[in-house]
Amino acid sequence: MSILEQMTERARKNPQRIVLPEGDEPRTLEAANILLRDKLAKLILIGSPEKINAMARENNYEYIKDATIFDPATDEKMKEYANLLYELRKAKGMTEEEAAKKAQDPLYLGCLMIKNGDADGELAGARGTTADTIRPAFQILKTKPGVKIVSGAFLMFTPAKHLGEEGFLVFADCAVNPCPTAEELAQIAVSTAETARTIAGIEPRVAMLSFSTKGSAKHELIDKVTEATRIAKELAPDLMLDGELQADAALIEAVGAKKAPGSPVAGKANVLVFPDLQAGNIGYKLVERFSGADAVGPILQGIAAPVNDLSRGCKVQDIVQMVIITANQAMK
């Protein structure tokens, strides 16, 4: 059974309450119908019941009847959510009137549902930007204890079975932080290892990537990666993590043995931590396009509860997969 099949089976056995703020977005609604048909989640769709049900009838989405449709324009529970937002943000200057208005925003509302215990996770982004999705999560849910930075990981399902975990790897950060500091890069590494372990069910072997391997070059950019490696080892001393490593030294056993002899990670890494967002974003897209890999994500890491982002160019299957991943996060 593949890693994705294992995640799918876990979601089916323990369906989580996942809120979809873009309830009337066409791809989202089609994905919701598939998820409900296959009993992979208990879905909460935010939007007008009249509009959502009309779209469902028009497209023969018969399983949308099993979703909970929440209408912020009419539901009495909105008062409770607005008051919750006010209590959370009044110290920052938010008034009751502003809270009532902001709670109407589906992206804020989804996070308020999670905070209030009415949902287990959220997936959005088919219409909006990553910043639109992350901002309410920061303000309402905040980060996990001890974590100061949110990052984005991709699950990479590649045809190169000799690499990673039979072709499966986790890449980060490919979505959020343009230029992380050494401390931030270390936290990204630890968060990504947790993603690999808890969502994919693999034992992470983390490579801190650079254009140098173990001092083969000198530059301040390399210094940041070596310092991040040191900090990450302090944060998670039991984690198999090493750096700085070039990509070939991280992935290819013969190269790793030559360039970094004795490394617990070189030549067998299954988690790749890129030094900055340019490298990470370019890297995952090149792998995706050149190898025909399936890149699933970004999975947002570090938030106190599962909130995930979609690309505005996402496909229906991307949404299905990301709901499954969000559900797996919620179980943990």
N, C-alpha and C positions, 0 to 999 in steps of 0.2 A: 504494500500500500504506500503510495507516494505521500510526501509531507502535506501537500494540499488536501489529499483525500483524508488523511488523518485529522486535519483541522476541520474538514467538512463533517466528518463523522462525530467529532466532539461537539460541534455546534448542533447537530441533529439530536444527540442524546441529551443535551442540556441547553435548550433554546433560551437565549437571552433577550431582554427587552431593549431593542435598538431603535432609537428615534432617528427619523429621516426628515430633517427640516424642510427639504425641497420636495414635499409630498406630491406636488402636481407637475414636477419636471418629468417629461416623457420617458427618458431612459431610466430614471429612478423608479417610476411607477411600473415599468415593465420588469425591472429587476425585482421589485417588491413582489410582484405576482409569482415570479419563479421561486423566490425565497419562501413565500408562504405555501406555495404548492408542495415544495420539498420539505417543509416544516423545519427550516434552518434557523428561524428566529421568530420572536414575537415582535411585530413591527408597529411602531407609532408613526403615522404620517401626519405632518403638520400642514394644514391647508383647509380650504373650503370643502366640506363633504360633498356639496352639490357638484363642484368642478371635478373633484377626484373621482366620484362615482360615475359621472358622465363620461369621463375619459376611460374609465374601466369598462363601461358598457360598450363604448364605441370600439374598443380594441379586444373585447372578449376576455378581459382579465378577470376571470371568475373568482379567483382566490383573494382579491382585494377586500372582499366582504369579511375576511378573517382578520384584517388589520384594524387597529384602533386609529380612528381619524380624529385629530384634535384641531378644533377651529378656534384660533385665538380671538376671533372677532365676537364669539358668542359664549365660550365656555366660562362657567362661573369660577373655575379654578384659577383663572387668570389673576384674580385679586390676591390669591395666595402666592402666586409666583412673583407678582409685582412687589408684594411686601417683602418676600425673601430677597429679591434683588436690592431693594432699598436698604434692608438691614446689612447686606453684604457691602454696599458701596456708599453708605451715608458718610462714613469717615473720610471718603474721597470727595465729598461735596455733592453727591447725587441727591436730588430732591425726590419726594414721593411722586410728583408729577412726571419727572424725567424717568423714574423707574417704571411707572405704569406704561409709558410710551416705549421705552427700550425693551420691556418684556414682550411686546408685540412682535419684535424682530424674531423670526423663527430660529436664527442661530443662537441668540441669547436664550430663547425659550427652551431649546433643546438642552442646553447646559443647565438651566434651572430645573428641568425635569430630573436630570441626573442628580443634581445637588439635593433635590427634595426627596430622592429615593424612588422616583416614579419611572426611571429608566436606568439601564445599565451601561449604555454607550451611545455614541452618536456618529453618524457619517454624513458629511456634506461636502460641497465644493463643486458640484456639477455646474452651478451657475456663478459662483463667487470665487474670490481669490483665497489663497492659503491664509493671508493675513485676516480676511473676514472670518475664517473658521477659527483661527487660533485666538483672536482677541477676546471673544467672550469666554473661552476656556480659561485663559489666563486670569480674567477678572473674577470669574465665578468659581471655577474648580481649583485653580492654582496648580502649582507643580507638586510632585511627590516630595515627601520629607527628605531633606538632604540634597535635592536636585534643584539646580537653579536655571537650567537651560532645557528648552524643548528642541528636539531634533527630529529629522525625518529619515526613516530607513526604508529600503526597498528589499523585498524578497526576490531573489534572482533565480529563476528556474532555467538553467542553461542545458544545452545538449552535450556539454563537455563533461562526461561522467567521471573523468579522471581528476576533476577539480572539485575543491570544496567537499561537500557532503553528497557524493554521487551527482555532481552538477549543480547542487543547490548552494547558494551563498547569500549572505546578508550584507548589503552595502549601506554606509551612512557617512556623513550626513549629506544627503542628496537633495534637500528640499528647503531648509530653513535658514541656516546660519552662514552668511557670506564669508566671514573670516573669524572663526573661533579662536580664542586665546588658548594657551596650553592647558589651563584649568578647565575651560569649556570643552576642549577636545578630549580630555581625559573623561569627563562626565558623559560625553557622547559615546565613547568607547564602552564604558560600563553599562550604559542604557541599552546599547545595541546588543551587547552580550546577553543581557536580560531578555531582550526581544527574541533572540535566537533560541534561548533556552525555554522560555515560557510559551511562546507561540508556536515555534517550529519544532520544539521538542528535541533539539540537538545540543550536544555539549560544545559551547563556543570555543573556537581557537582564533583569537583576535590579532590581526596584523595592523599595525599603525603604519600607514603607507607614506612614502616619501620618494624623492628621486635619488636617495642614498640608502645604502645598506650598511649598518653598523660602522659608520664613520668613513665610508668610501668617498664622501665629498664633504665639504665644509660650507655652510651658509646659514644665515639666521633663520631661514625657513625650516631647515633641518633641525636646528636647535629647538624650535617650538615643538616639533614632533617628538624628539628625544625627551624633552621635559614633560610633555603630555604622557608619554609612556611611563616615566617615573611616577607621576602623580596617580595614574590609573592603577599601577601596581600597589600603591599605598591604599587606594580606595577599595580595591578588590584583590587582596593578596593571593587568594586561591584561584584566581582567574588565569587561564592560559592566554597570555598576552605578551606580545613582543614587538619591538620596533627599535630604530626605524628600519623599515624593510621596503625595498623596491617591489613592484607588483610581481615580477617573475620570481623573485626570491621568496615571496609569500606563498605563491601558488604551485610552483614546479619543484618537485622533490630534489631533483638533481641540482638545480640552481640554488635552492635553499641550503643544501648540504655544503655547497662550495662557498657561498657568500656569507652564510651565517651558521657555521657548524655548531651543533649543540643547542640550537634554538628549539624550544618546544612547539613553535608555531611555524617556522620557515618551512615552506614546501607543502604544508597541509592546512593552511588557513581556510576557515569557512566564514569568517567575518572580516570584511575589509573596511577600515576606517580611513576615510580620505582626509587630507590635511585642511581642505577648505571646500566651500560649496562649488566653486568653479570646477575643481577636479572631480568631485563627487557626481555632480549633475552631468558633466560631459562623459565621465566614465561609464555610468550606468546606461546612458543612452547609446553610446558606442557599442557596448556589449549587447544591448537589446537589438540594435539594428544589424550589426555584423554577424552575430551568431544565431539570430532568431530566438533569443532568450525571451522568456515571459517575465516582465518586470512588474511586480505587484506592489503597489504603494502609491504615495508615501504613507508609512505607518508613523504616526506622531508619537514620539517617546518622551517621557518625563512628565506628562500631565497626570494629575492625581486620579483621573478616571478616563476611560477610553474615548477619545474624540479623534476621529480620523478625517483626512482630507482627500478629495478627489481632484483629478485634473479636469478642467472644463472640457477637454476633448475626450473624456472617458467613454468607454463602451459599456453596454449593459452588463457584459460578463465581468468587467472591472468592478462594477458596483456590487455584484453578487459576491465576488471574491473578497472585497473589502468589508462587507457586512460579516462574512464568515470570520475574517481576521479580527474585526472589532469584537465579535462575540467571544472569540477565544481569549482576547485580552481581558474581557469582562469577567471571565471565569477565574482569572488569576488574581 
